[in-house]
Amino acid sequence: MTQTAHPVEDVLDKTDELLSEGKDCLTVSELMDELGVKSIAAVLVAPSLALVSPLSGIPLFSSACGMTIALISGQMLMGRNHLWLPSFLSKRSLSAKNTQKATGALRKVAAWMDRRFKKRLQWLLTPPFLRIIQLVCLLCGLIMPFLEILPFTSSILGGVVALLAVAMLTGDGLIALATVMLLLLGLGGLASQFM
């Protein structure tokens, strides 16, 4: 998937294209293949956006997305050019009806993100700062399976990963910085409640 002016909407468009072929379900591997390995950040957008959609209410869906996010982020940290997912994740499928409902619900959010993200503070998206962003995505993904019992917590982390993934995809270091700062402030506030 090449870089365009509407990277988030492009992810939804590619998903809808796959579903328009008359399929009853969509597997993770089909979606990852369609998004391509040229931009692993584009591949990271898909499961993170799915977490802020109605699909997050499906039992164990948040855990599967969290593991997918962790695997993708881990491979980004290692500097891999080719994405690998274990078969139990790559073969996981979603019904076409639920997926179309989710992409429809995310259209306004995607359009908003595409209008707001632009090339700013790009030096924040180069090592060593890029590694910090990728590590945040990895940690968010690893935590998600443990938050399965708490409603909407995985959606919040999915939103964080989605913002960071789109920031990497579009070259918007300002959004990446703001997202990491808000996450740290939120964690600091949460930690102060337990002290």
C-alpha positions in Angstrom: 0.0 0.0 0.0 1.6 3.2 -1.1 1.4 6.5 0.8 -1.6 8.7 -0.1 -3.4 11.8 1.2 -6.0 9.6 2.9 -4.1 6.7 4.5 -6.8 5.9 7.2 -9.7 5.9 4.7 -7.5 3.8 2.4 -7.3 1.0 5.0 -11.2 1.0 5.3 -11.4 1.1 1.5 -9.1 -1.9 1.1 -11.2 -3.8 3.7 -14.5 -3.0 1.9 -12.9 -4.0 -1.5 -12.1 -7.4 -0.1 -15.7 -7.8 1.2 -17.2 -6.7 -2.1 -15.9 -9.9 -3.6 -18.9 -11.7 -2.1 -17.1 -13.2 0.9 -18.9 -14.3 4.0 -15.9 -13.6 6.2 -12.5 -11.9 6.1 -9.4 -13.4 7.5 -6.6 -11.4 9.1 -4.1 -12.8 6.6 -6.2 -11.6 3.6 -6.4 -8.1 5.1 -2.6 -8.0 5.9 -1.8 -9.2 2.3 -4.0 -6.5 0.8 -2.5 -3.7 2.9 0.9 -4.9 1.9 4.3 -5.1 3.5 5.6 -1.8 2.1 4.1 0.0 5.1 3.9 -2.0 8.3 2.4 1.1 9.9 -0.6 0.7 7.5 -1.0 -2.8 8.7 -0.9 -1.7 12.3 -3.8 0.7 11.6 -6.2 -2.1 10.9 -6.4 -4.0 14.2 -6.1 -0.7 16.2 -9.0 0.9 14.4 -11.0 -2.4 14.8 -10.7 -2.0 18.6 -12.4 1.4 18.6 -15.3 0.0 16.4 -18.3 -2.1 17.5 -16.2 -5.2 16.8 -14.5 -4.7 20.2 -17.6 -6.1 21.9 -17.0 -9.6 20.5 -15.5 -11.9 23.2 -11.8 -12.4 22.9 -11.6 -10.0 19.9 -9.6 -7.5 22.0 -7.1 -10.2 23.0 -6.6 -11.2 19.3 -6.2 -7.6 18.2 -3.8 -7.0 21.1 -1.6 -10.0 20.2 -1.6 -8.8 16.5 -0.6 -5.3 17.5 2.2 -6.6 19.8 3.5 -8.9 17.0 3.4 -6.1 14.4 5.0 -3.6 16.7 7.7 -6.1 17.8 8.6 -6.7 14.2 8.8 -2.9 13.6 11.1 -2.6 16.6 13.3 -5.3 15.1 13.4 -3.4 11.8 11.8 -6.3 9.8 10.7 -5.5 6.3 8.5 -8.6 6.0 5.5 -9.1 8.3 4.9 -12.5 9.9 1.9 -13.6 12.0 1.3 -17.1 13.5 -1.3 -19.2 11.8 -3.8 -19.0 14.8 -3.9 -15.2 14.3 -3.6 -15.0 10.5 -6.5 -17.5 10.0 -8.8 -15.7 12.5 -11.8 -14.5 10.6 -14.6 -11.9 11.0 -18.0 -12.0 9.5 -18.5 -9.8 6.5 -21.6 -8.2 8.0 -19.9 -7.2 11.3 -16.8 -6.0 9.4 -18.9 -3.8 7.0 -20.7 -2.4 10.0 -17.4 -1.6 11.7 -15.9 0.1 8.6 -19.1 2.2 8.2 -19.0 3.3 11.8 -15.3 4.3 11.4 -15.7 6.4 8.2 -16.2 9.7 10.0 -13.3 9.1 12.4 -11.0 8.1 9.4 -12.0 11.2 7.4 -11.3 13.4 10.5 -7.9 11.8 11.0 -6.9 12.1 7.4 -7.8 15.9 7.5 -5.8 16.5 10.7 -2.6 14.5 10.1 0.2 16.2 8.1 4.0 16.2 8.0 5.1 17.9 11.2 8.1 17.4 13.5 9.2 14.4 11.4 12.5 14.1 13.3 10.3 12.6 16.1 9.6 9.7 13.8 13.3 8.7 13.4 15.4 6.6 15.8 15.7 6.7 18.7 12.3 8.5 19.1 10.6 6.1 16.6 11.7 3.1 18.8 9.9 4.7 21.8 6.7 5.0 19.8 6.9 1.4 18.5 7.6 0.3 22.1 4.5 2.1 23.3 2.5 0.3 20.6 4.0 -3.0 21.7 3.2 -2.5 25.4 -0.4 -1.5 24.6 -0.8 -4.7 22.5 0.6 -6.9 25.3 -1.6 -5.3 28.0 -4.9 -5.8 26.0 -5.5 -9.5 26.7 -5.4 -8.7 30.4 -8.0 -6.0 30.1 -10.5 -8.2 28.4 -12.8 -8.2 31.5 -12.8 -4.4 31.8 -15.2 -2.9 29.2 -13.8 -0.2 26.8 -10.2 -0.3 28.2 -8.9 -2.0 25.1 -10.7 0.5 22.9 -8.8 3.3 24.7 -5.5 1.6 24.0 -6.6 0.8 20.5 -7.2 4.5 20.0 -3.7 5.3 21.2 -2.1 2.7 18.9 -4.3 4.0 16.0 -3.1 7.5 16.5 0.5 6.4 16.7 0.2 4.2 13.7 -1.3 6.9 11.5 1.3 9.4 12.8 4.0 7.0 11.6 2.2 6.5 8.3 1.7 10.2 7.6 4.9 11.5 9.1 3.1 13.6 11.8 5.5 13.7 14.8 3.4 16.3 16.6 0.4 13.9 16.9 2.8 11.1 18.0 4.2 13.4 20.7 0.8 14.6 21.9 -0.5 11.0 22.0 2.5 9.7 24.1 2.2 12.7 26.4 -1.5 12.2 27.0 -1.0 8.5 27.6 1.7 9.3 30.2 -0.5 11.8 31.9 -3.3 9.3 32.0 -1.1 6.6 33.5 0.3 9.2 36.0 -3.2 10.1 37.0 -4.2 6.4 37.4 -1.1 5.7 39.4 -1.8 8.6 41.8 -5.2 7.1 42.5 -3.5 4.0 44.0 -1.0 5.8 46.1 
